[in-house]
Amino acid sequence: MNNLNHLISIIIPAYNAEEYLAKTLESVFNQTYTNIEVIVINDGSTDKTQRILLEIQKDEPRLKTFSQSNQGISAARNTGINHAVGEFITFIDSDDIWDISFLTKMMDRQQQTKGNVIYCGNADLSNKGIRPRISDFREQANLQGYLIQKSLLHIGCLLIKKSFLNEKKLRFNTNLKTGEDIVFICTLYCLTDAFSVPEYLYNYTHRDGSIMHRPWNKQDYFNDLSAWEELENIIKNTYQNKDREEVITLIEAKIVYYKLRLLWILLLAGRNQDLQCLIDNKFLIYSPNILSHIPRKYAGIRRIIIESRSKCLWALVKVIHRKKVNLI
């Protein structure tokens, strides 16, 4: 189909992206779908990011750049959305790569379905090669599929009608330190159906220094929980599909699982005072039916050990558990 009448705005937040940005932009400008504007938000970079953008802009009129003080990726994406004039919006991170046919295939699917949201699969890109991530490419019960991790979606896998974002007043939550993508994607799924292109067209680059690939501290885990709790509120207030009760159970189970995971990590790290304080302050509250939706090792023996409040048992577990704990 490849109808070029529809302008697509491509939003790229960039912070100290000099090492990867040119290659990412090359994958964008080489797309078979060419009616695009590329909006790069320089989010307070202190390296050569701005210089690279100015050099590329000399030969590429479709590139628009905006600079702001460092405010984080959510604020940068919101700036991009607000400046976009395209009928459709999509995102790509400054170190990732698109398949050359990404925009064409996404736009063709949108024209077939007239959907507000189109998505494709994504793959992890590392020195070990390309490895597709989980996706069943469902076109019903999108939210339920995401919550049971049958579809590990990256924010860059989406093509979205801008009019839909504006109508729903949907932007990224700048108060969230992590998990902002999850909240944004799941909010989309609360508000509309998503249609799929059953191919892996987005390549996600692993970077050791990113928050998802470095050891976390306790506050990182709390920040992650805040995102899931924010999503729980959104689901309960907006989601009215026939699987509403199943979805609410899944999000509640997800939160209990992440709380159990944090408590177990604290135990293994020997942070007994933190562990005891959280338990005493009723950090872990759940209904029994939730446990069947949590991984067995956390719903069973690990939960029992945590809730035993036995410092002797906690100490024994720490001694016999030899796996390194990533908690800083």
N, C-alpha and C positions, 0 to 999 in steps of 0.2 A: 504493500500500500504506500508507505513512505511519503505521506502528504506533508510537504514542507510549508504549508500555509500557517502552521501553528508555531509561534515563537516559544522556545523553551529557555527559561532562565536557570543557569547552572550556578549554584552558590558554593564557594570554596572558602572556608575560614583558614587563615594561614598565620601561624605563630612560629617564628624561627624555622622556616621551612626551606631554607636555601638548598639543602641536600637533595630534596625530593621534588620540589615544586615544578621545575621545568618538565620533568618526565610526566608528571600528572597532567599538566596543561597540554602536553603533546598528545596524550591519549584522549583528551577532551576535544581539541581542535581537529583531530584526525577522524572524528566520528563521521559515519556515512550520512547521518542526519546533520544538516549544516545550518539550519535556521535557528541560531542560538545566540544568547548573550551570556558571557561568562563573567560573573561577579566575584572578585576576590576581595575578601575583607582582611586587610593586614592588621592583625589584632595586637599591635604594640611590639612588633618584632624588633630585635636588637641586632640581627645579623644582616645578610645581604638580600633578604626577601624582597624589599621594596625596589632595590636596584634591578633584580631579576625581572620583576613585574614591568618596570619601565622599559627595559630592553625588549621584552616580548611585545609590549603594547605598540612599539614603533611599527611593527609589521602585522599586527593583528587587531583590526578595528573592533572586533567582537569582544575584546577584553575591556572590562571596566574595573577600576580599583577604587577602594575606599579604605582609608586608614583611621584607626581609632586607638585610644589607649588600651592597654591589655585588660579586657573585661571577661575573657573566657569564651569558650567555643559556642555556648548557647547564645550569648549576646551577639557574637559575630554572625551567627546564622540568622538571628532575628534582624540584624542590620541588612543582611543580604535580601531577606524576604521583603523588607520594607522598600528597598530600592528596586526590586525586580519589576519589570514591565511585561514579562512573558505571560502567556496564557497558562503555562505549566511551569512547575518548579521541580528541580531535583538537586541533590547534594552530592558532593564528592569531597573526601578529606584530602588534604594537601600532599599526602604521601601514598595515595591509592591509585589504582589503574582501572579503567573501563575496557571491556571488550569493544572493539571498533564498531560493532553493530548495536551497542547498548541502547542508544537513543532511538534508532530506527525501530527496533523490536518493541520497545516500551511504547512508543507512539502508535505503532500499528495496533497493539493490543488495546490501547485506549480508544482508538477510533472504532474498533470492533465492539467494545463493551460500553463505551461512553462513561466509564467508571471515574469516580473521583480520585481513586488511588490504584496505581498499578505497581506490582513489585516483581522482582526476579530473585534468583538465588545468588549467593555470594561464596567466594572461596578464600581461604587463607593463603597468602603469598609469603613465602619465607625462603631461606637458602636451601630448604629441603624440597622446594617445588610448590605446586599449586594443589591444595586439598579442599574440595567442595565441603561446605558446611551443611548441617542438617536442614532439609526443607522438604515438605510434602506437597508444596505448591497448591494448597487448598484454596478454594474460592468461596467457602462457607465456613462459619465458625472460625474466622481468622484469629480472633482473640483467644479462644480456647486452645487452638493449635500453638499459638505463641507461648502461652503460659505452661503448656505441658512439653515445651521445647521440641515440638515437631517441626519448627521453623525458626532457625537462628538467623534473624534478619538484621542486616546492617542498615543504618539510616540512608546510606547511599544507594540502596536498592530500590528506592521509591521514585515514582513520577506522580506528582500531585497537582490537581487543579488549584491555581492560586485563588480563584473565586471561592472555592470551598474553604480554604484556610481563612480567608477574610470573613466569610459568612459566619464561620464558627469561632472567629476571634482566636484562632489557634496559633500559638507561638511556643518556643522553647522556654522552659522554666529556668530563669537565671538564678534562682535561689538554690538549685540543686547542684551539688559538687560532683556527683557521679550519677549515672543512671538517667540522665536527661533524655537520651535517645530512646530508652525503653519506655519512658512515660509518654513521649511524643508519639511513638509508633502505636502503642496500645490505646492512646486517646483517639488516634485515627480509626483504629479498629472498633472502638466504642461507637463511633459516629457514622461509619459507613462501611460497606463491603469493599474488599480489595480483590482485584483480579490479577492473575499471575501470568508471567512469561516463564515457563518451566525450563529455564536455562540458567547457568551460573555465569553471569555477565559482569559481576563486580569483584575485583580482586583487592582484598584487604591486606595491607602490609603490617606485619608484626614489628613493633619497635620496642626494644628492651626498656627504654626509659619511660614509656607511657604508663599511666596509672593502672591500666589493666594488666601490665606485665612486669610490675615491680612489686616487692613485698609491701603489704598493706600494714598500716598501724590501726589501732582500735578505732580512731575517728573515721578512717576510711570505711570501715565496716558499718559504722553508724550512719555515715553519709549514704551508703548504698541502701540501708534499711529505710532511710527517709524517703528515698525515691519510690521504693515499693509501697510504703505506707501512703504516699501521695497518690500513687496509682490506685490503691485500694479505695480511697475516697472518690476518685474520679469514676471508677467503675460503679460503685454503689449509687452515685448521683446521676450517672448518665446512661449506663448500659441497660437496655430494655429488651434485648433479644430473647428468644425462647430458651436459650441455654444460660440465662442470667444466674440462676442458683448454682449451676455447675461452675461457672466462671468465678463467682464470689468465693466458693469453696476453694478453688484452685489458687486464687490470690491470697487468701488467708493461710493456706497451707504453705505457699511460697515464703511468706513472711515468717511463719513459725520455723520453717526449715533454716532460713538464714539466721534466725536468732539462735537456734541450736548449734549451727555451724560456728558462730562467733563464740558461744560459750565453750564449745569443745576446743577451739583454738586457744582460748584463754587458759583452759585447763592444761593443755599440752605445753603451753609456754610458761607454766608455773605462776600464772597471774591469779593466784587463788583469792586474793583480796578483791580484785575486780570482779571475779566470777561470783564470789559470795555476795558482793554488794548488789549486783544485777539480780540475782535470785531473790534476795531479801526485798528488793524493790519491785517485785512482781513483773520483772522484765519478760518472763516466759509464761504466758497465759494462753490456753488453747482448749478447744472442745475435743473430746475423745475421737469424734468422727474424722477430725482433721488428720490424724496420724496415718490413716491408710493412704493418704496422698503425698506422704513424705518418704524419701528414700529409707529403706528398711533399717539400715545401720544407724540412722539418726533417730528414727521413730522408736527403735528398740533399745539396744544395749547402751548406746551412747547417752540417750535421754535418761535412762534409768540411773546411770552413773552420775550424770550431772545433777539430777534431782535428789540423789542420795544425801547430798550435803556432807558426805563423809570425807574429811580431809585425808584420812589414811588411804581410802580407796583412790582418791584423786592423786595422791603421791605415788601410789603403786602404778597407776595407769601411766603417769609421766615417766616412770622408770622403765617400764616394759615397752613403751611406744617409742620406737627409734627414728621414726620419720621426722625429718627436719620441719620445723614449724616456721612458716613465713609470716612473722608478726614483728614489726619494728616499733 
